[in-house]
Amino acid sequence: MINLTRKLQNRINKKKQGNKANCLCKMLSIKIVIMTFLRKSFALAGILFLSVQSSLLASPTVSVPDFKNNADNIPWWSNRMGKQLSDVLSNELSNAGLNVVERGNVDAVLSEQELADLGIVSKTARNNNNAKRGNMRGAQFIILGGVSSYEEGVQQKAGTKSTSFMGASSGGGSVESSAYIAVDLRVVNSTTGEIVASRTVEGTAKSTSKKKASSFDGSALGNFVGSSSNSRSARMFGSIAGSMKSSSAEVEVNKVPKEKAIRAALISASDYVNCVLVVRGSCLAEFEAQERKRRSKTLGVLNFD
């Protein structure tokens, strides 16, 4: 009887020990899961913080004054054209990720601040975003640009072709004309006045004009049929064919507007500024390769003694 009681007690003790071990295992597993989750959460938060911080630090503030006409022979240039080109480059730089401050219409910004100072703009719980003085951001870099050349008709090419047979003819021609554009760009440090980067964007914009024409004159066919036989039907067919005449013409003109050609040059310029001030890395090598190619091509047009 005593032995049986001891056996039962041993079994109960072993079962209790097993339950304690299972509980410890479960608690340890839960602890591992929680620690893993917290570790990943902190790591993700750190990555997000660093990415936001780096993006803020990597996006300097720039301003774009009016463009200059450095060619002096551009017939369509006007005072407002410099402002328009400044606006275009400002938009492209903003789209590329840079912080652009308004300088061309700064009077509108100051006017809004004056309205707030004079109390003309209401300030309520719902409208508490009035403009404040002394908070305008300064430009770390100034982007100076100018059009150094724009000339149409620098390269022209024309060609024609035609075929004819028995009064039927077809033909056409094409004319190609290229316009040359060059834009100079400088990135200036507003604190030191140092030119930290510069680039010249050169390119050509091609305009084309194509013409197609076809015609049919049945006189030759009518004379041929009429003279080949004296039958009444042959003469009748020749007379009908000789009276048939038709012609058609089609002209297609694709002309690149000067504004679009300049915008294309400014898009390339904005990509360069974004590379120099924000992206850096491999894009610098790509632009350096493009610059070497441009310089070599430009030097190739002149025969040196």
KOLDO-884596 format. One record per residue (C-alpha): residue number from 1; residue in three letters; x, y, z. Coordinates in Angstrom, 2 decimals. Each point is the difference from the previous one (the first is absolute). Layout:
% residues N
num, residuo, px, py, pz
NUM, ala, X, Y, Z $
...
This chain:
% residues 305
num, residuo, px, py, pz
1, met, 0.00, 0.00, 0.00 $
2, ile, 2.81, 2.38, 0.87 $
3, asn, 1.81, -0.82, -3.28 $
4, leu, -3.14, 0.75, -2.01 $
5, thr, -0.41, 3.34, 1.74 $
6, arg, 3.62, 0.93, -0.74 $
7, lys, -0.42, -0.90, -3.69 $
8, leu, -3.08, 2.18, -0.28 $
9, gln, 1.80, 2.88, 1.70 $
10, asn, 2.97, -0.34, -2.34 $
11, arg, -2.28, 0.11, -3.04 $
12, ile, -1.72, 3.11, 1.32 $
13, asn, 3.35, 1.69, 0.64 $
14, lys, 1.27, -0.85, -3.50 $
15, lys, -3.18, 1.37, -1.56 $
16, lys, 0.34, 3.24, 1.94 $
17, gln, 3.62, 0.35, -1.09 $
18, gly, -1.01, -0.60, -3.62 $
19, asn, -2.69, 2.66, 0.21 $
20, lys, 2.50, 2.47, 1.46 $
21, ala, 2.46, -0.75, -2.81 $
22, asn, -2.72, 0.52, -2.62 $
23, cys, -0.98, 3.29, 1.57 $
24, leu, 3.61, 1.17, 0.04 $
25, cys, 0.39, -0.96, -3.68 $
26, lys, -3.16, 1.87, -0.96 $
27, met, 1.07, 3.09, 1.95 $
28, leu, 3.43, -0.13, -1.60 $
29, ser, -1.52, -0.30, -3.49 $
30, ile, -2.31, 2.95, 0.64 $
31, lys, 2.93, 2.05, 1.27 $
32, ile, 2.04, -0.81, -3.12 $
33, val, -2.89, 1.01, -2.29 $
34, ile, -0.48, 3.29, 1.86 $
35, met, 3.72, 0.82, -0.08 $
36, thr, 0.20, -0.80, -3.71 $
37, phe, -2.99, 2.23, -0.72 $
38, leu, 1.43, 2.88, 2.05 $
39, arg, 3.42, -0.35, -1.63 $
40, lys, -1.50, 0.13, -3.51 $
41, ser, -2.25, 2.92, 0.95 $
42, phe, 2.94, 2.03, 1.33 $
43, ala, 2.05, -0.84, -3.08 $
44, leu, -2.81, 1.09, -2.33 $
45, ala, -0.53, 3.21, 1.97 $
46, gly, 3.72, 0.74, -0.21 $
47, ile, 0.04, -0.57, -3.75 $
48, leu, -2.98, 2.31, -0.49 $
49, phe, 1.56, 2.68, 2.19 $
50, leu, 3.30, -0.14, -1.84 $
51, ser, -1.68, 0.03, -3.41 $
52, val, -2.12, 3.03, 0.90 $
53, gln, 2.98, 1.76, 1.54 $
54, ser, 2.24, -0.73, -2.98 $
55, ser, -2.67, 1.14, -2.45 $
56, leu, -0.38, 3.29, 1.86 $
57, leu, 3.73, 0.53, 0.14 $
58, ala, 0.47, -1.03, -3.64 $
59, ser, -2.53, 2.50, -1.41 $
60, pro, 1.58, 3.46, 0.06 $
61, thr, -1.94, 3.17, -0.67 $
62, val, 0.63, 1.75, -3.32 $
63, ser, -1.21, 3.09, -1.79 $
64, val, -0.12, 0.68, -3.75 $
65, pro, 0.39, 3.63, -1.17 $
66, asp, -1.13, 1.08, -3.46 $
67, phe, 1.92, -1.47, -2.92 $
68, lys, 2.34, 2.16, -2.06 $
69, asn, 0.24, 0.36, -3.75 $
70, asn, 3.70, -0.53, -0.64 $
71, ala, -0.31, -0.38, -3.77 $
72, asp, -1.31, 3.49, -0.95 $
73, asn, -1.34, -1.34, -3.29 $
74, ile, -3.19, -1.78, 1.07 $
75, pro, -2.89, 1.74, -1.78 $
76, trp, -2.74, -1.37, 2.23 $
77, trp, 1.68, 0.96, 3.29 $
78, ser, -1.75, 2.47, 2.30 $
79, asn, 0.28, 1.07, 3.62 $
80, arg, -2.78, -2.36, 1.04 $
81, met, 1.76, -2.93, -1.70 $
82, gly, 2.67, 0.01, 2.74 $
83, lys, -2.74, -0.26, 2.64 $
84, gln, -1.74, -2.80, -1.91 $
85, leu, 3.17, -2.07, -0.22 $
86, ser, 0.61, 0.57, 3.72 $
87, asp, -3.50, -1.30, 0.74 $
88, val, 0.54, -3.05, -2.21 $
89, leu, 3.28, -0.93, 1.70 $
90, ser, -1.53, 0.61, 3.46 $
91, asn, -2.82, -2.41, -0.78 $
92, glu, 2.38, -2.64, -1.35 $
93, leu, 2.28, 0.30, 3.05 $
94, ser, -2.98, -0.28, 2.35 $
95, asn, -1.21, -3.09, -1.87 $
96, ala, 3.50, -1.47, 0.34 $
97, gly, -0.23, 0.26, 3.81 $
98, leu, 1.82, 3.24, 0.86 $
99, asn, -1.40, 2.70, 2.27 $
100, val, -0.53, 3.11, -2.14 $
101, val, -0.73, 3.37, 1.60 $
102, glu, -2.03, 2.63, -1.86 $
103, arg, 1.93, 3.10, -0.92 $
104, gly, -1.64, 1.18, -3.21 $
105, asn, -3.37, 0.66, 1.69 $
106, val, 1.30, 0.80, 3.47 $
107, asp, -2.23, 3.10, 0.10 $
108, ala, -3.04, -2.25, 0.19 $
109, val, 1.48, -1.81, 3.01 $
110, leu, 0.85, 3.27, 1.76 $
111, ser, -3.46, 1.34, -0.75 $
112, glu, -1.58, -2.96, 1.76 $
113, gln, 2.23, 0.61, 3.03 $
114, glu, -1.01, 3.66, 0.07 $
115, leu, -3.69, -0.93, -0.05 $
116, ala, 0.58, -2.18, 3.05 $
117, asp, 1.97, 2.74, 1.82 $
118, leu, -2.73, 2.57, -0.64 $
119, gly, -2.64, -2.32, 1.40 $
120, ile, -1.93, -0.07, -3.26 $
121, val, 0.16, -3.79, -0.14 $
122, ser, -2.19, -1.53, 2.70 $
123, lys, 1.61, -2.24, 2.58 $
124, thr, -2.32, -2.56, 1.51 $
125, ala, 0.24, -3.53, 1.28 $
126, arg, -0.78, -1.24, -3.50 $
127, asn, 2.23, 2.51, -1.75 $
128, asn, 3.25, 0.03, 1.92 $
129, asn, 2.41, -0.32, -2.91 $
130, asn, 0.67, 3.67, -0.67 $
131, ala, 3.29, 0.96, -1.63 $
132, lys, 2.71, 1.12, 2.45 $
133, arg, 2.98, 2.23, -0.56 $
134, gly, 3.57, -1.17, 0.55 $
135, asn, -0.62, -3.62, -1.00 $
136, met, 0.84, 0.06, -3.70 $
137, arg, 2.64, -2.56, -0.90 $
138, gly, 3.23, 1.10, -1.57 $
139, ala, 1.49, -1.64, -3.07 $
140, gln, 3.13, -2.04, 0.63 $
141, phe, 0.77, -0.06, -3.72 $
142, ile, -0.85, 2.32, -2.88 $
143, ile, -0.55, -1.52, -3.43 $
144, leu, 1.17, 2.45, -2.67 $
145, gly, -1.00, -0.75, -3.57 $
146, gly, 0.27, 1.59, -3.41 $
147, val, -0.73, -0.84, -3.62 $
148, ser, 3.34, 0.30, -1.78 $
149, ser, -1.21, -1.00, -3.47 $
150, tyr, -3.15, -0.75, -1.97 $
151, glu, 0.19, -0.20, -3.78 $
152, glu, -2.40, -1.57, -2.45 $
153, gly, 0.96, -1.62, -3.29 $
154, val, 3.48, -1.06, 1.06 $
155, gln, -0.44, -3.23, -1.95 $
156, gln, -2.36, -0.63, -2.90 $
157, lys, -0.70, -3.04, -2.11 $
158, ala, -2.40, -0.39, -2.93 $
159, gly, -0.89, -2.84, -2.33 $
160, thr, -2.55, -0.88, -2.72 $
161, lys, -1.08, -3.09, -1.89 $
162, ser, -2.54, -0.72, -2.76 $
163, thr, -1.21, -2.80, -2.26 $
164, ser, -2.34, -0.02, -3.00 $
165, phe, -1.47, -2.48, -2.45 $
166, met, -2.70, 0.39, -2.61 $
167, gly, -1.31, 3.24, 1.47 $
168, ala, 0.12, -1.19, 3.63 $
169, ser, 2.60, 1.74, 2.13 $
170, ser, 0.88, 0.24, 3.66 $
171, gly, 2.65, 1.82, 1.89 $
172, gly, 0.92, 1.87, 3.08 $
173, gly, 2.67, 1.82, 1.85 $
174, ser, 1.24, 0.80, 3.46 $
175, val, 1.81, 2.88, 1.64 $
176, glu, 1.81, -0.21, 3.35 $
177, ser, 1.23, 3.02, 1.91 $
178, ser, 1.79, 0.08, 3.36 $
179, ala, 0.16, 2.74, 2.60 $
180, tyr, 2.95, 0.27, 2.38 $
181, ile, -0.40, 0.98, 3.65 $
182, ala, 2.53, 0.49, 2.80 $
183, val, -0.79, 0.78, 3.65 $
184, asp, 2.65, 0.80, 2.62 $
185, leu, -0.64, -0.76, 3.66 $
186, arg, 1.91, 0.82, 3.19 $
187, val, -0.70, -1.14, 3.57 $
188, val, 1.25, 2.68, 2.41 $
189, asn, 0.39, -0.33, 3.77 $
190, ser, -1.94, 2.97, 1.40 $
191, thr, 2.26, 0.25, 3.07 $
192, thr, 3.43, -0.07, -1.62 $
193, gly, -0.86, 1.01, -3.58 $
194, glu, 1.90, -3.03, -1.23 $
195, ile, -1.09, -1.76, -3.19 $
196, val, -0.42, -3.57, 1.24 $
197, ala, -1.15, -1.43, -3.35 $
198, ser, -0.53, 1.09, -3.58 $
199, arg, -1.34, -1.58, -3.13 $
200, thr, -0.67, 0.83, -3.64 $
201, val, -2.96, -1.72, -1.65 $
202, glu, 0.24, -0.16, -3.79 $
203, gly, -2.40, -1.64, -2.38 $
204, thr, -1.83, 0.16, -3.30 $
205, ala, -3.74, -0.15, -0.66 $
206, lys, -1.03, -1.44, -3.35 $
207, ser, -3.04, 1.19, -1.96 $
208, thr, -1.25, -1.94, -3.03 $
209, ser, -2.31, 0.66, -2.94 $
210, lys, -1.20, -2.85, -2.23 $
211, lys, -2.05, 0.21, -3.19 $
212, lys, -1.69, -2.78, -1.97 $
213, ala, -1.73, 0.48, -3.34 $
214, ser, -1.58, -2.27, -2.59 $
215, ser, -1.81, 0.63, -3.28 $
216, phe, -1.53, -1.82, -2.92 $
217, asp, -0.49, 1.27, -3.53 $
218, gly, -1.75, -2.46, -2.32 $
219, ser, 0.96, 1.77, -3.21 $
220, ala, 3.00, -2.20, -0.70 $
221, leu, -1.95, -3.17, 0.78 $
222, gly, -2.91, 1.15, -2.18 $
223, asn, 2.26, 0.76, -2.94 $
224, phe, 1.73, -3.35, 0.35 $
225, val, -3.25, -1.98, 0.07 $
226, gly, -1.57, 2.05, -2.76 $
227, ser, 2.95, -0.44, -2.34 $
228, ser, 0.41, -3.69, 0.65 $
229, ser, -3.30, -0.96, -1.62 $
230, asn, -2.55, 1.48, -2.39 $
231, ser, -2.93, -1.65, 1.70 $
232, arg, -2.81, 2.08, 1.33 $
233, ser, 0.39, -1.35, 3.55 $
234, ala, 3.75, 0.79, 0.02 $
235, arg, -0.64, 3.56, -1.12 $
236, met, -2.75, 0.38, 2.61 $
237, phe, 2.22, -1.35, 2.80 $
238, gly, 2.88, 2.24, -1.12 $
239, ser, -2.28, 3.01, 0.06 $
240, ile, -1.23, -0.82, 3.52 $
241, ala, 3.50, -0.70, 1.30 $
242, gly, 1.30, 3.21, -1.56 $
243, ser, -2.51, 2.06, 1.96 $
244, met, 1.01, -1.43, 3.40 $
245, lys, 2.11, 2.30, 2.15 $
246, ser, 0.70, 0.05, 3.75 $
247, ser, 2.52, 1.42, 2.43 $
248, ser, 0.62, 0.04, 3.75 $
249, ala, 2.55, 1.54, 2.32 $
250, glu, 0.82, -0.31, 3.70 $
251, val, 2.33, 2.13, 2.10 $
252, glu, 1.17, -0.88, 3.53 $
253, val, 1.92, 2.54, 2.07 $
254, asn, 1.56, -0.80, 3.39 $
255, lys, 1.59, 3.10, 1.44 $
256, val, 1.50, 0.02, 3.49 $
257, pro, -1.04, 3.20, 1.80 $
258, lys, 2.92, 1.98, 1.39 $
259, glu, -1.63, -0.03, 3.44 $
260, lys, -0.09, -3.81, 0.01 $
261, ala, 3.63, -0.22, -1.12 $
262, ile, 1.09, 2.34, 2.80 $
263, arg, -2.08, -1.91, 2.56 $
264, ala, 1.76, -3.21, -1.04 $
265, ala, 3.34, 1.71, 0.67 $
266, leu, -1.20, 1.22, 3.40 $
267, ile, -1.21, -3.49, 0.97 $
268, ser, 3.52, -1.26, -0.65 $
269, ala, 1.35, 2.92, 2.05 $
270, ser, -2.32, -0.78, 2.92 $
271, asp, 1.11, -3.63, -0.02 $
272, tyr, 3.59, 1.18, 0.25 $
273, val, -0.72, 2.34, 2.94 $
274, asn, -1.90, -2.77, 1.77 $
275, cys, 2.96, -2.33, -0.52 $
276, val, 2.55, 2.51, 1.30 $
277, leu, -1.94, 1.17, 3.07 $
278, val, -2.11, -3.03, 0.97 $
279, val, 0.67, -3.36, -1.65 $
280, arg, 3.76, 0.10, -0.65 $
281, gly, 1.47, -3.49, -0.37 $
282, ser, 0.04, -1.69, -3.39 $
283, cys, -1.94, 2.75, -1.79 $
284, leu, 3.03, 2.31, 0.28 $
285, ala, 2.08, -2.42, -2.05 $
286, glu, -2.77, -0.17, -2.62 $
287, phe, -0.16, 3.79, -0.32 $
288, glu, 3.79, 0.23, -0.14 $
289, ala, 0.00, -2.50, -2.87 $
290, gln, -2.67, 2.03, -1.80 $
291, glu, 2.04, 3.17, 0.52 $
292, arg, 3.14, -1.57, -1.48 $
293, lys, -2.01, -1.17, -3.01 $
294, arg, -1.53, 3.47, -0.45 $
295, arg, 3.36, 1.75, 0.16 $
296, ser, 1.53, -2.44, -2.46 $
297, lys, -2.89, 0.46, -2.43 $
298, thr, 0.19, 3.78, 0.28 $
299, leu, 3.76, 0.00, -0.59 $
300, gly, -0.55, -2.16, -3.08 $
301, val, -1.76, 2.79, -1.93 $
302, leu, 3.18, 2.10, -0.12 $
303, asn, 3.15, -0.87, -1.89 $
304, phe, 2.97, 1.11, 2.09 $
305, asp, 3.18, 1.12, -1.77 $
